[in-house]
Amino acid sequence: MGSFSVWHWCIVLVIVMLVFGTKKLRNAGNDLGGAVRGFKEGMKDSNDANIGRP
């Protein structure tokens, strides 16, 4: 009852791909990537705004 092996994760991945389809997974990946990119830009802007302050 320990952790899952590589084969368990492969089976889970195949089932997820069958249920959702590759197009929906690709769109979700693009959305997630855009959100991470936006978060990084926001953090960079926040740090740039606080540089001049003591």
Stockholm file with secondary structure:
# STOCKHOLM 1.0

chainA/1-54         MGSFSVWHWCIVLVIVMLVFGTKKLRNAGNDLGGAVRGFKEGMKDSNDANIGRP
#=GR chainA/1-54 SS CCCCCHHHHHHHHHHHHHHHCHHHHHHHHHHHHHHHHHHHHHHHHHHHHTTTCC
#=GC SS_cons        CCCCCHHHHHHHHHHHHHHHCHHHHHHHHHHHHHHHHHHHHHHHHHHHHTTTCC
//
